């Protein structure tokens, strides 16, 4: 039996269903904003793309993991 997905990636199926874009789409957008802080990117996704806070936060956390110290 497969291990259940944990952490930010556990939000991915509902993000794709709700917003109609693959996760790769959102990650590509986030990659253009890596000069911003985590919460600045979250707020940008919420304001410019209409994502909810939890979905935006999960996408940013997963995309930036290991990239910022």
mmCIF file as Biopython writes it, N, C-alpha, C and O atoms, coordinates in Angstrom:
data_model
#
loop_
_atom_site.group_PDB
_atom_site.id
_atom_site.type_symbol
_atom_site.label_atom_id
_atom_site.label_alt_id
_atom_site.label_comp_id
_atom_site.label_asym_id
_atom_site.label_entity_id
_atom_site.label_seq_id
_atom_site.pdbx_PDB_ins_code
_atom_site.Cartn_x
_atom_site.Cartn_y
_atom_site.Cartn_z
_atom_site.occupancy
_atom_site.B_iso_or_equiv
_atom_site.auth_seq_id
_atom_site.auth_asym_id
_atom_site.pdbx_PDB_model_num
ATOM 1   N N  . UNK A ? 1  ? 0.846   -1.182 0.000   1.0 0.0 1  A 1 
ATOM 2   C CA . UNK A ? 1  ? 0.000   0.000  0.000   1.0 0.0 1  A 1 
ATOM 3   C C  . UNK A ? 1  ? 0.891   1.246  0.000   1.0 0.0 1  A 1 
ATOM 4   O O  . UNK A ? 1  ? 1.885   1.301  0.724   1.0 0.0 1  A 1 
ATOM 5   N N  . UNK A ? 2  ? 0.542   2.216  -0.791  1.0 0.0 2  A 1 
ATOM 6   C CA . UNK A ? 2  ? 1.344   3.427  -0.932  1.0 0.0 2  A 1 
ATOM 7   C C  . UNK A ? 2  ? 1.241   4.293  0.317   1.0 0.0 2  A 1 
ATOM 8   O O  . UNK A ? 2  ? 0.188   4.394  0.947   1.0 0.0 2  A 1 
ATOM 9   N N  . UNK A ? 3  ? 2.360   4.908  0.649   1.0 0.0 3  A 1 
ATOM 10  C CA . UNK A ? 3  ? 2.415   5.852  1.770   1.0 0.0 3  A 1 
ATOM 11  C C  . UNK A ? 3  ? 1.598   7.090  1.418   1.0 0.0 3  A 1 
ATOM 12  O O  . UNK A ? 3  ? 1.735   7.615  0.313   1.0 0.0 3  A 1 
ATOM 13  N N  . UNK A ? 4  ? 0.752   7.568  2.329   1.0 0.0 4  A 1 
ATOM 14  C CA . UNK A ? 4  ? -0.011  8.780  2.017   1.0 0.0 4  A 1 
ATOM 15  C C  . UNK A ? 4  ? 0.915   9.986  1.866   1.0 0.0 4  A 1 
ATOM 16  O O  . UNK A ? 4  ? 1.937   10.086 2.546   1.0 0.0 4  A 1 
ATOM 17  N N  . UNK A ? 5  ? 0.548   10.890 0.976   1.0 0.0 5  A 1 
ATOM 18  C CA . UNK A ? 5  ? 1.341   12.089 0.749   1.0 0.0 5  A 1 
ATOM 19  C C  . UNK A ? 5  ? 1.174   13.006 1.953   1.0 0.0 5  A 1 
ATOM 20  O O  . UNK A ? 5  ? 0.066   13.215 2.446   1.0 0.0 5  A 1 
ATOM 21  N N  . UNK A ? 6  ? 2.298   13.547 2.414   1.0 0.0 6  A 1 
ATOM 22  C CA . UNK A ? 6  ? 2.275   14.440 3.580   1.0 0.0 6  A 1 
ATOM 23  C C  . UNK A ? 6  ? 2.870   15.779 3.202   1.0 0.0 6  A 1 
ATOM 24  O O  . UNK A ? 6  ? 3.475   15.923 2.140   1.0 0.0 6  A 1 
ATOM 25  N N  . UNK A ? 7  ? 2.697   16.754 4.070   1.0 0.0 7  A 1 
ATOM 26  C CA . UNK A ? 7  ? 3.286   18.065 3.871   1.0 0.0 7  A 1 
ATOM 27  C C  . UNK A ? 7  ? 2.566   18.850 2.788   1.0 0.0 7  A 1 
ATOM 28  O O  . UNK A ? 7  ? 1.424   18.552 2.438   1.0 0.0 7  A 1 
ATOM 29  N N  . UNK A ? 8  ? 3.263   19.875 2.252   1.0 0.0 8  A 1 
ATOM 30  C CA . UNK A ? 8  ? 2.637   20.749 1.257   1.0 0.0 8  A 1 
ATOM 31  C C  . UNK A ? 8  ? 2.067   20.008 0.051   1.0 0.0 8  A 1 
ATOM 32  O O  . UNK A ? 8  ? 1.036   20.409 -0.488  1.0 0.0 8  A 1 
ATOM 33  N N  . UNK A ? 9  ? 2.721   18.938 -0.377  1.0 0.0 9  A 1 
ATOM 34  C CA . UNK A ? 9  ? 2.269   18.212 -1.566  1.0 0.0 9  A 1 
ATOM 35  C C  . UNK A ? 9  ? 0.892   17.579 -1.365  1.0 0.0 9  A 1 
ATOM 36  O O  . UNK A ? 9  ? 0.224   17.239 -2.341  1.0 0.0 9  A 1 
ATOM 37  N N  . UNK A ? 10 ? 0.464   17.420 -0.124  1.0 0.0 10 A 1 
ATOM 38  C CA . UNK A ? 10 ? -0.860  16.840 0.116   1.0 0.0 10 A 1 
ATOM 39  C C  . UNK A ? 10 ? -1.976  17.759 -0.395  1.0 0.0 10 A 1 
ATOM 40  O O  . UNK A ? 10 ? -3.103  17.310 -0.607  1.0 0.0 10 A 1 
ATOM 41  N N  . UNK A ? 11 ? -1.665  19.034 -0.591  1.0 0.0 11 A 1 
ATOM 42  C CA . UNK A ? 11 ? -2.634  19.985 -1.121  1.0 0.0 11 A 1 
ATOM 43  C C  . UNK A ? 11 ? -2.737  19.954 -2.650  1.0 0.0 11 A 1 
ATOM 44  O O  . UNK A ? 11 ? -3.702  20.473 -3.211  1.0 0.0 11 A 1 
ATOM 45  N N  . UNK A ? 12 ? -1.768  19.362 -3.318  1.0 0.0 12 A 1 
ATOM 46  C CA . UNK A ? 12 ? -1.672  19.475 -4.774  1.0 0.0 12 A 1 
ATOM 47  C C  . UNK A ? 12 ? -2.904  18.996 -5.540  1.0 0.0 12 A 1 
ATOM 48  O O  . UNK A ? 12 ? -3.332  19.690 -6.462  1.0 0.0 12 A 1 
ATOM 49  N N  . UNK A ? 13 ? -3.494  17.854 -5.209  1.0 0.0 13 A 1 
ATOM 50  C CA . UNK A ? 13 ? -4.691  17.433 -5.968  1.0 0.0 13 A 1 
ATOM 51  C C  . UNK A ? 13 ? -5.832  18.450 -5.880  1.0 0.0 13 A 1 
ATOM 52  O O  . UNK A ? 13 ? -6.498  18.722 -6.878  1.0 0.0 13 A 1 
ATOM 53  N N  . UNK A ? 14 ? -6.056  19.007 -4.698  1.0 0.0 14 A 1 
ATOM 54  C CA . UNK A ? 14 ? -7.150  19.972 -4.569  1.0 0.0 14 A 1 
ATOM 55  C C  . UNK A ? 14 ? -6.808  21.297 -5.245  1.0 0.0 14 A 1 
ATOM 56  O O  . UNK A ? 14 ? -7.703  21.980 -5.744  1.0 0.0 14 A 1 
ATOM 57  N N  . UNK A ? 15 ? -5.536  21.669 -5.270  1.0 0.0 15 A 1 
ATOM 58  C CA . UNK A ? 15 ? -5.125  22.898 -5.970  1.0 0.0 15 A 1 
ATOM 59  C C  . UNK A ? 15 ? -5.400  22.750 -7.464  1.0 0.0 15 A 1 
ATOM 60  O O  . UNK A ? 15 ? -5.973  23.643 -8.089  1.0 0.0 15 A 1 
ATOM 61  N N  . UNK A ? 16 ? -4.992  21.625 -8.028  1.0 0.0 16 A 1 
ATOM 62  C CA . UNK A ? 16 ? -5.212  21.403 -9.461  1.0 0.0 16 A 1 
ATOM 63  C C  . UNK A ? 16 ? -6.702  21.376 -9.788  1.0 0.0 16 A 1 
ATOM 64  O O  . UNK A ? 16 ? -7.124  21.931 -10.803 1.0 0.0 16 A 1 
ATOM 65  N N  . UNK A ? 17 ? -7.493  20.742 -8.944  1.0 0.0 17 A 1 
ATOM 66  C CA . UNK A ? 17 ? -8.929  20.655 -9.187  1.0 0.0 17 A 1 
ATOM 67  C C  . UNK A ? 17 ? -9.596  22.029 -9.075  1.0 0.0 17 A 1 
ATOM 68  O O  . UNK A ? 17 ? -10.416 22.392 -9.919  1.0 0.0 17 A 1 
ATOM 69  N N  . UNK A ? 18 ? -9.249  22.782 -8.047  1.0 0.0 18 A 1 
ATOM 70  C CA . UNK A ? 18 ? -9.917  24.063 -7.799  1.0 0.0 18 A 1 
ATOM 71  C C  . UNK A ? 18 ? -9.532  25.139 -8.803  1.0 0.0 18 A 1 
ATOM 72  O O  . UNK A ? 18 ? -10.386 25.910 -9.241  1.0 0.0 18 A 1 
ATOM 73  N N  . UNK A ? 19 ? -8.246  25.202 -9.175  1.0 0.0 19 A 1 
ATOM 74  C CA . UNK A ? 19 ? -7.778  26.308 -10.012 1.0 0.0 19 A 1 
ATOM 75  C C  . UNK A ? 19 ? -7.536  25.925 -11.474 1.0 0.0 19 A 1 
ATOM 76  O O  . UNK A ? 19 ? -7.234  26.789 -12.297 1.0 0.0 19 A 1 
ATOM 77  N N  . UNK A ? 20 ? -7.666  24.640 -11.800 1.0 0.0 20 A 1 
ATOM 78  C CA . UNK A ? 20 ? -7.629  24.208 -13.185 1.0 0.0 20 A 1 
ATOM 79  C C  . UNK A ? 20 ? -6.276  24.273 -13.868 1.0 0.0 20 A 1 
ATOM 80  O O  . UNK A ? 20 ? -6.199  24.251 -15.097 1.0 0.0 20 A 1 
ATOM 81  N N  . UNK A ? 21 ? -5.218  24.351 -13.090 1.0 0.0 21 A 1 
ATOM 82  C CA . UNK A ? 21 ? -3.863  24.386 -13.650 1.0 0.0 21 A 1 
ATOM 83  C C  . UNK A ? 21 ? -3.025  23.311 -12.971 1.0 0.0 21 A 1 
ATOM 84  O O  . UNK A ? 21 ? -3.227  23.019 -11.793 1.0 0.0 21 A 1 
ATOM 85  N N  . UNK A ? 22 ? -2.084  22.721 -13.707 1.0 0.0 22 A 1 
ATOM 86  C CA . UNK A ? 22 ? -1.197  21.740 -13.073 1.0 0.0 22 A 1 
ATOM 87  C C  . UNK A ? 22 ? -0.243  22.428 -12.089 1.0 0.0 22 A 1 
ATOM 88  O O  . UNK A ? 22 ? 0.003   23.630 -12.187 1.0 0.0 22 A 1 
ATOM 89  N N  . UNK A ? 23 ? 0.273   21.673 -11.169 1.0 0.0 23 A 1 
ATOM 90  C CA . UNK A ? 23 ? 1.213   22.207 -10.182 1.0 0.0 23 A 1 
ATOM 91  C C  . UNK A ? 23 ? 2.428   22.819 -10.875 1.0 0.0 23 A 1 
ATOM 92  O O  . UNK A ? 23 ? 2.982   23.806 -10.391 1.0 0.0 23 A 1 
ATOM 93  N N  . UNK A ? 24 ? 2.840   22.254 -11.979 1.0 0.0 24 A 1 
ATOM 94  C CA . UNK A ? 24 ? 3.999   22.802 -12.704 1.0 0.0 24 A 1 
ATOM 95  C C  . UNK A ? 24 ? 3.759   24.252 -13.134 1.0 0.0 24 A 1 
ATOM 96  O O  . UNK A ? 24 ? 4.697   25.048 -13.173 1.0 0.0 24 A 1 
ATOM 97  N N  . UNK A ? 25 ? 2.516   24.596 -13.453 1.0 0.0 25 A 1 
ATOM 98  C CA . UNK A ? 25 ? 2.168   25.975 -13.812 1.0 0.0 25 A 1 
ATOM 99  C C  . UNK A ? 25 ? 2.451   26.919 -12.646 1.0 0.0 25 A 1 
ATOM 100 O O  . UNK A ? 25 ? 3.092   27.957 -12.815 1.0 0.0 25 A 1 
ATOM 101 N N  . UNK A ? 26 ? 1.967   26.548 -11.464 1.0 0.0 26 A 1 
ATOM 102 C CA . UNK A ? 26 ? 2.137   27.402 -10.284 1.0 0.0 26 A 1 
ATOM 103 C C  . UNK A ? 26 ? 3.599   27.487 -9.876  1.0 0.0 26 A 1 
ATOM 104 O O  . UNK A ? 26 ? 4.077   28.554 -9.493  1.0 0.0 26 A 1 
ATOM 105 N N  . UNK A ? 27 ? 4.308   26.370 -9.954  1.0 0.0 27 A 1 
ATOM 106 C CA . UNK A ? 27 ? 5.732   26.381 -9.595  1.0 0.0 27 A 1 
ATOM 107 C C  . UNK A ? 27 ? 6.529   27.264 -10.553 1.0 0.0 27 A 1 
ATOM 108 O O  . UNK A ? 27 ? 7.451   27.960 -10.128 1.0 0.0 27 A 1 
ATOM 109 N N  . UNK A ? 28 ? 6.188   27.244 -11.821 1.0 0.0 28 A 1 
ATOM 110 C CA . UNK A ? 28 ? 6.885   28.093 -12.801 1.0 0.0 28 A 1 
ATOM 111 C C  . UNK A ? 28 ? 6.654   29.569 -12.476 1.0 0.0 28 A 1 
ATOM 112 O O  . UNK A ? 28 ? 7.577   30.375 -12.587 1.0 0.0 28 A 1 
ATOM 113 N N  . UNK A ? 29 ? 5.438   29.930 -12.080 1.0 0.0 29 A 1 
ATOM 114 C CA . UNK A ? 29 ? 5.158   31.310 -11.687 1.0 0.0 29 A 1 
ATOM 115 C C  . UNK A ? 29 ? 5.962   31.693 -10.446 1.0 0.0 29 A 1 
ATOM 116 O O  . UNK A ? 29 ? 6.547   32.774 -10.386 1.0 0.0 29 A 1 
ATOM 117 N N  . UNK A ? 30 ? 5.986   30.814 -9.476  1.0 0.0 30 A 1 
ATOM 118 C CA . UNK A ? 30 ? 6.718   31.091 -8.237  1.0 0.0 30 A 1 
ATOM 119 C C  . UNK A ? 30 ? 8.206   31.260 -8.514  1.0 0.0 30 A 1 
ATOM 120 O O  . UNK A ? 30 ? 8.860   32.104 -7.902  1.0 0.0 30 A 1 
ATOM 121 N N  . UNK A ? 31 ? 8.740   30.467 -9.429  1.0 0.0 31 A 1 
ATOM 122 C CA . UNK A ? 31 ? 10.170  30.556 -9.770  1.0 0.0 31 A 1 
ATOM 123 C C  . UNK A ? 31 ? 10.538  31.937 -10.313 1.0 0.0 31 A 1 
ATOM 124 O O  . UNK A ? 31 ? 11.704  32.326 -10.248 1.0 0.0 31 A 1 
ATOM 125 N N  . UNK A ? 32 ? 9.579   32.676 -10.840 1.0 0.0 32 A 1 
ATOM 126 C CA . UNK A ? 32 ? 9.871   34.029 -11.350 1.0 0.0 32 A 1 
ATOM 127 C C  . UNK A ? 32 ? 9.904   35.056 -10.224 1.0 0.0 32 A 1 
ATOM 128 O O  . UNK A ? 32 ? 10.252  36.214 -10.454 1.0 0.0 32 A 1 
ATOM 129 N N  . UNK A ? 33 ? 9.549   34.647 -9.018  1.0 0.0 33 A 1 
ATOM 130 C CA . UNK A ? 33 ? 9.450   35.571 -7.890  1.0 0.0 33 A 1 
ATOM 131 C C  . UNK A ? 33 ? 10.398  35.223 -6.746  1.0 0.0 33 A 1 
ATOM 132 O O  . UNK A ? 33 ? 10.171  35.659 -5.617  1.0 0.0 33 A 1 
ATOM 133 N N  . UNK A ? 34 ? 11.443  34.457 -7.005  1.0 0.0 34 A 1 
ATOM 134 C CA . UNK A ? 34 ? 12.309  33.990 -5.928  1.0 0.0 34 A 1 
ATOM 135 C C  . UNK A ? 34 ? 13.124  35.108 -5.280  1.0 0.0 34 A 1 
ATOM 136 O O  . UNK A ? 34 ? 13.791  34.880 -4.271  1.0 0.0 34 A 1 
ATOM 137 N N  . UNK A ? 35 ? 13.076  36.308 -5.845  1.0 0.0 35 A 1 
ATOM 138 C CA . UNK A ? 35 ? 13.725  37.446 -5.195  1.0 0.0 35 A 1 
ATOM 139 C C  . UNK A ? 35 ? 12.892  37.963 -4.030  1.0 0.0 35 A 1 
ATOM 140 O O  . UNK A ? 35 ? 13.379  38.757 -3.225  1.0 0.0 35 A 1 
ATOM 141 N N  . UNK A ? 36 ? 11.630  37.519 -3.931  1.0 0.0 36 A 1 
ATOM 142 C CA . UNK A ? 36 ? 10.736  37.930 -2.854  1.0 0.0 36 A 1 
ATOM 143 C C  . UNK A ? 36 ? 10.806  36.944 -1.697  1.0 0.0 36 A 1 
ATOM 144 O O  . UNK A ? 36 ? 11.256  35.810 -1.860  1.0 0.0 36 A 1 
ATOM 145 N N  . UNK A ? 37 ? 10.357  37.386 -0.529  1.0 0.0 37 A 1 
ATOM 146 C CA . UNK A ? 37 ? 10.266  36.516 0.641   1.0 0.0 37 A 1 
ATOM 147 C C  . UNK A ? 37 ? 9.056   35.596 0.499   1.0 0.0 37 A 1 
ATOM 148 O O  . UNK A ? 37 ? 8.137   35.858 -0.277  1.0 0.0 37 A 1 
ATOM 149 N N  . UNK A ? 38 ? 9.085   34.524 1.262   1.0 0.0 38 A 1 
ATOM 150 C CA . UNK A ? 38 ? 8.032   33.500 1.223   1.0 0.0 38 A 1 
ATOM 151 C C  . UNK A ? 38 ? 6.635   34.129 1.282   1.0 0.0 38 A 1 
ATOM 152 O O  . UNK A ? 38 ? 5.808   33.892 0.401   1.0 0.0 38 A 1 
ATOM 153 N N  . UNK A ? 39 ? 6.376   34.924 2.315   1.0 0.0 39 A 1 
ATOM 154 C CA . UNK A ? 39 ? 5.028   35.475 2.482   1.0 0.0 39 A 1 
ATOM 155 C C  . UNK A ? 39 ? 4.691   36.513 1.425   1.0 0.0 39 A 1 
ATOM 156 O O  . UNK A ? 39 ? 3.516   36.726 1.129   1.0 0.0 39 A 1 
ATOM 157 N N  . UNK A ? 40 ? 5.680   37.154 0.857   1.0 0.0 40 A 1 
ATOM 158 C CA . UNK A ? 40 ? 5.420   38.085 -0.244  1.0 0.0 40 A 1 
ATOM 159 C C  . UNK A ? 40 ? 4.917   37.322 -1.467  1.0 0.0 40 A 1 
ATOM 160 O O  . UNK A ? 40 ? 4.024   37.789 -2.174  1.0 0.0 40 A 1 
ATOM 161 N N  . UNK A ? 41 ? 5.492   36.156 -1.709  1.0 0.0 41 A 1 
ATOM 162 C CA . UNK A ? 41 ? 5.040   35.332 -2.834  1.0 0.0 41 A 1 
ATOM 163 C C  . UNK A ? 41 ? 3.634   34.794 -2.556  1.0 0.0 41 A 1 
ATOM 164 O O  . UNK A ? 41 ? 2.784   34.773 -3.446  1.0 0.0 41 A 1 
ATOM 165 N N  . UNK A ? 42 ? 3.400   34.364 -1.323  1.0 0.0 42 A 1 
ATOM 166 C CA . UNK A ? 42 ? 2.062   33.886 -0.941  1.0 0.0 42 A 1 
ATOM 167 C C  . UNK A ? 42 ? 1.033   34.983 -1.196  1.0 0.0 42 A 1 
ATOM 168 O O  . UNK A ? 42 ? -0.008  34.738 -1.806  1.0 0.0 42 A 1 
ATOM 169 N N  . UNK A ? 43 ? 1.327   36.179 -0.733  1.0 0.0 43 A 1 
ATOM 170 C CA . UNK A ? 43 ? 0.389   37.291 -0.909  1.0 0.0 43 A 1 
ATOM 171 C C  . UNK A ? 43 ? 0.194   37.632 -2.386  1.0 0.0 43 A 1 
ATOM 172 O O  . UNK A ? 43 ? -0.910  37.989 -2.795  1.0 0.0 43 A 1 
ATOM 173 N N  . UNK A ? 44 ? 1.242   37.528 -3.179  1.0 0.0 44 A 1 
ATOM 174 C CA . UNK A ? 44 ? 1.148   37.766 -4.620  1.0 0.0 44 A 1 
ATOM 175 C C  . UNK A ? 44 ? 0.209   36.739 -5.270  1.0 0.0 44 A 1 
ATOM 176 O O  . UNK A ? 44 ? -0.646  37.102 -6.077  1.0 0.0 44 A 1 
ATOM 177 N N  . UNK A ? 45 ? 0.368   35.476 -4.920  1.0 0.0 45 A 1 
ATOM 178 C CA . UNK A ? 45 ? -0.504  34.437 -5.473  1.0 0.0 45 A 1 
ATOM 179 C C  . UNK A ? 45 ? -1.959  34.680 -5.086  1.0 0.0 45 A 1 
ATOM 180 O O  . UNK A ? 45 ? -2.864  34.482 -5.897  1.0 0.0 45 A 1 
ATOM 181 N N  . UNK A ? 46 ? -2.179  35.102 -3.862  1.0 0.0 46 A 1 
ATOM 182 C CA . UNK A ? 46 ? -3.537  35.379 -3.396  1.0 0.0 46 A 1 
ATOM 183 C C  . UNK A ? 46 ? -4.140  36.571 -4.134  1.0 0.0 46 A 1 
ATOM 184 O O  . UNK A ? 46 ? -5.284  36.516 -4.585  1.0 0.0 46 A 1 
ATOM 185 N N  . UNK A ? 47 ? -3.371  37.636 -4.252  1.0 0.0 47 A 1 
ATOM 186 C CA . UNK A ? 47 ? -3.870  38.874 -4.851  1.0 0.0 47 A 1 
ATOM 187 C C  . UNK A ? 47 ? -4.012  38.776 -6.362  1.0 0.0 47 A 1 
ATOM 188 O O  . UNK A ? 47 ? -5.055  39.122 -6.916  1.0 0.0 47 A 1 
ATOM 189 N N  . UNK A ? 48 ? -2.970  38.309 -7.021  1.0 0.0 48 A 1 
ATOM 190 C CA . UNK A ? 48 ? -2.942  38.301 -8.486  1.0 0.0 48 A 1 
ATOM 191 C C  . UNK A ? 48 ? -3.606  37.090 -9.123  1.0 0.0 48 A 1 
ATOM 192 O O  . UNK A ? 48 ? -4.053  37.156 -10.268 1.0 0.0 48 A 1 
ATOM 193 N N  . UNK A ? 49 ? -3.673  35.979 -8.387  1.0 0.0 49 A 1 
ATOM 194 C CA . UNK A ? 49 ? -4.171  34.745 -8.994  1.0 0.0 49 A 1 
ATOM 195 C C  . UNK A ? 49 ? -5.357  34.131 -8.250  1.0 0.0 49 A 1 
ATOM 196 O O  . UNK A ? 49 ? -5.882  33.100 -8.670  1.0 0.0 49 A 1 
ATOM 197 N N  . UNK A ? 50 ? -5.783  34.756 -7.149  1.0 0.0 50 A 1 
ATOM 198 C CA . UNK A ? 50 ? -6.977  34.319 -6.446  1.0 0.0 50 A 1 
ATOM 199 C C  . UNK A ? 50 ? -6.852  33.033 -5.654  1.0 0.0 50 A 1 
ATOM 200 O O  . UNK A ? 50 ? -7.865  32.414 -5.329  1.0 0.0 50 A 1 
ATOM 201 N N  . UNK A ? 51 ? -5.627  32.612 -5.333  1.0 0.0 51 A 1 
ATOM 202 C CA . UNK A ? 51 ? -5.464  31.397 -4.550  1.0 0.0 51 A 1 
ATOM 203 C C  . UNK A ? 51 ? -5.796  31.671 -3.093  1.0 0.0 51 A 1 
ATOM 204 O O  . UNK A ? 51 ? -5.622  32.786 -2.601  1.0 0.0 51 A 1 
ATOM 205 N N  . UNK A ? 52 ? -6.274  30.641 -2.411  1.0 0.0 52 A 1 
ATOM 206 C CA . UNK A ? 52 ? -6.483  30.733 -0.976  1.0 0.0 52 A 1 
ATOM 207 C C  . UNK A ? 52 ? -5.146  30.689 -0.259  1.0 0.0 52 A 1 
ATOM 208 O O  . UNK A ? 52 ? -4.140  30.266 -0.828  1.0 0.0 52 A 1 
ATOM 209 N N  . UNK A ? 53 ? -5.139  31.125 0.985   1.0 0.0 53 A 1 
ATOM 210 C CA . UNK A ? 53 ? -3.894  31.205 1.737   1.0 0.0 53 A 1 
ATOM 211 C C  . UNK A ? 53 ? -3.203  29.848 1.878   1.0 0.0 53 A 1 
ATOM 212 O O  . UNK A ? 53 ? -2.004  29.733 1.625   1.0 0.0 53 A 1 
ATOM 213 N N  . UNK A ? 54 ? -3.940  28.841 2.273   1.0 0.0 54 A 1 
ATOM 214 C CA . UNK A ? 54 ? -3.338  27.516 2.475   1.0 0.0 54 A 1 
ATOM 215 C C  . UNK A ? 54 ? -2.749  26.939 1.199   1.0 0.0 54 A 1 
ATOM 216 O O  . UNK A ? 54 ? -1.663  26.359 1.219   1.0 0.0 54 A 1 
ATOM 217 N N  . UNK A ? 55 ? -3.456  27.094 0.096   1.0 0.0 55 A 1 
ATOM 218 C CA . UNK A ? 55 ? -2.959  26.591 -1.185  1.0 0.0 55 A 1 
ATOM 219 C C  . UNK A ? 55 ? -1.716  27.355 -1.623  1.0 0.0 55 A 1 
ATOM 220 O O  . UNK A ? 55 ? -0.733  26.753 -2.055  1.0 0.0 55 A 1 
ATOM 221 N N  . UNK A ? 56 ? -1.760  28.678 -1.511  1.0 0.0 56 A 1 
ATOM 222 C CA . UNK A ? 56 ? -0.607  29.488 -1.903  1.0 0.0 56 A 1 
ATOM 223 C C  . UNK A ? 56 ? 0.601   29.153 -1.029  1.0 0.0 56 A 1 
ATOM 224 O O  . UNK A ? 56 ? 1.713   29.006 -1.536  1.0 0.0 56 A 1 
ATOM 225 N N  . UNK A ? 57 ? 0.388   29.035 0.262   1.0 0.0 57 A 1 
ATOM 226 C CA . UNK A ? 57 ? 1.478   28.732 1.185   1.0 0.0 57 A 1 
ATOM 227 C C  . UNK A ? 57 ? 2.098   27.370 0.889   1.0 0.0 57 A 1 
ATOM 228 O O  . UNK A ? 57 ? 3.320   27.225 0.918   1.0 0.0 57 A 1 
ATOM 229 N N  . UNK A ? 58 ? 1.265   26.376 0.604   1.0 0.0 58 A 1 
ATOM 230 C CA . UNK A ? 58 ? 1.768   25.035 0.293   1.0 0.0 58 A 1 
ATOM 231 C C  . UNK A ? 58 ? 2.615   25.047 -0.981  1.0 0.0 58 A 1 
ATOM 232 O O  . UNK A ? 58 ? 3.675   24.424 -1.032  1.0 0.0 58 A 1 
ATOM 233 N N  . UNK A ? 59 ? 2.147   25.750 -1.994  1.0 0.0 59 A 1 
ATOM 234 C CA . UNK A ? 59 ? 2.897   25.832 -3.248  1.0 0.0 59 A 1 
ATOM 235 C C  . UNK A ? 59 ? 4.248   26.513 -3.051  1.0 0.0 59 A 1 
ATOM 236 O O  . UNK A ? 59 ? 5.268   26.039 -3.551  1.0 0.0 59 A 1 
ATOM 237 N N  . UNK A ? 60 ? 4.249   27.618 -2.325  1.0 0.0 60 A 1 
ATOM 238 C CA . UNK A ? 60 ? 5.497   28.354 -2.103  1.0 0.0 60 A 1 
ATOM 239 C C  . UNK A ? 60 ? 6.451   27.513 -1.259  1.0 0.0 60 A 1 
ATOM 240 O O  . UNK A ? 60 ? 7.634   27.411 -1.584  1.0 0.0 60 A 1 
ATOM 241 N N  . UNK A ? 61 ? 5.960   26.919 -0.195  1.0 0.0 61 A 1 
ATOM 242 C CA . UNK A ? 61 ? 6.819   26.105 0.671   1.0 0.0 61 A 1 
ATOM 243 C C  . UNK A ? 61 ? 7.459   24.963 -0.107  1.0 0.0 61 A 1 
ATOM 244 O O  . UNK A ? 61 ? 8.657   24.716 0.032   1.0 0.0 61 A 1 
ATOM 245 N N  . UNK A ? 62 ? 6.686   24.273 -0.913  1.0 0.0 62 A 1 
ATOM 246 C CA . UNK A ? 62 ? 7.222   23.139 -1.666  1.0 0.0 62 A 1 
ATOM 247 C C  . UNK A ? 62 ? 8.199   23.594 -2.746  1.0 0.0 62 A 1 
ATOM 248 O O  . UNK A ? 62 ? 9.217   22.944 -2.981  1.0 0.0 62 A 1 
ATOM 249 N N  . UNK A ? 63 ? 7.889   24.702 -3.398  1.0 0.0 63 A 1 
ATOM 250 C CA . UNK A ? 63 ? 8.747   25.196 -4.492  1.0 0.0 63 A 1 
ATOM 251 C C  . UNK A ? 63 ? 10.068  25.717 -3.958  1.0 0.0 63 A 1 
ATOM 252 O O  . UNK A ? 63 ? 11.110  25.512 -4.580  1.0 0.0 63 A 1 
ATOM 253 N N  . UNK A ? 64 ? 10.041  26.390 -2.815  1.0 0.0 64 A 1 
ATOM 254 C CA . UNK A ? 64 ? 11.261  27.021 -2.292  1.0 0.0 64 A 1 
ATOM 255 C C  . UNK A ? 64 ? 12.064  26.132 -1.360  1.0 0.0 64 A 1 
ATOM 256 O O  . UNK A ? 64 ? 13.157  26.519 -0.945  1.0 0.0 64 A 1 
ATOM 257 N N  . UNK A ? 65 ? 11.555  24.939 -1.013  1.0 0.0 65 A 1 
ATOM 258 C CA . UNK A ? 65 ? 12.280  24.099 -0.060  1.0 0.0 65 A 1 
ATOM 259 C C  . UNK A ? 65 ? 13.712  23.852 -0.537  1.0 0.0 65 A 1 
ATOM 260 O O  . UNK A ? 65 ? 13.944  23.460 -1.681  1.0 0.0 65 A 1 
ATOM 261 N N  . UNK A ? 66 ? 14.643  24.084 0.345   1.0 0.0 66 A 1 
ATOM 262 C CA . UNK A ? 66 ? 16.050  23.887 0.027   1.0 0.0 66 A 1 
ATOM 263 C C  . UNK A ? 66 ? 16.686  24.992 -0.785  1.0 0.0 66 A 1 
ATOM 264 O O  . UNK A ? 66 ? 17.880  24.920 -1.078  1.0 0.0 66 A 1 
ATOM 265 N N  . UNK A ? 67 ? 15.925  26.026 -1.163  1.0 0.0 67 A 1 
ATOM 266 C CA . UNK A ? 67 ? 16.475  27.093 -1.994  1.0 0.0 67 A 1 
ATOM 267 C C  . UNK A ? 67 ? 16.853  28.330 -1.202  1.0 0.0 67 A 1 
ATOM 268 O O  . UNK A ? 67 ? 17.707  29.111 -1.621  1.0 0.0 67 A 1 
ATOM 269 N N  . UNK A ? 68 ? 16.208  28.506 -0.047  1.0 0.0 68 A 1 
ATOM 270 C CA . UNK A ? 68 ? 16.492  29.692 0.775   1.0 0.0 68 A 1 
ATOM 271 C C  . UNK A ? 68 ? 16.897  29.229 2.166   1.0 0.0 68 A 1 
ATOM 272 O O  . UNK A ? 68 ? 16.390  28.237 2.689   1.0 0.0 68 A 1 
ATOM 273 N N  . UNK A ? 69 ? 17.812  29.968 2.737   1.0 0.0 69 A 1 
ATOM 274 C CA . UNK A ? 69 ? 18.267  29.564 4.040   1.0 0.0 69 A 1 
ATOM 275 C C  . UNK A ? 69 ? 17.845  30.493 5.072   1.0 0.0 69 A 1 
ATOM 276 O O  . UNK A ? 69 ? 18.152  30.292 6.247   1.0 0.0 69 A 1 
#
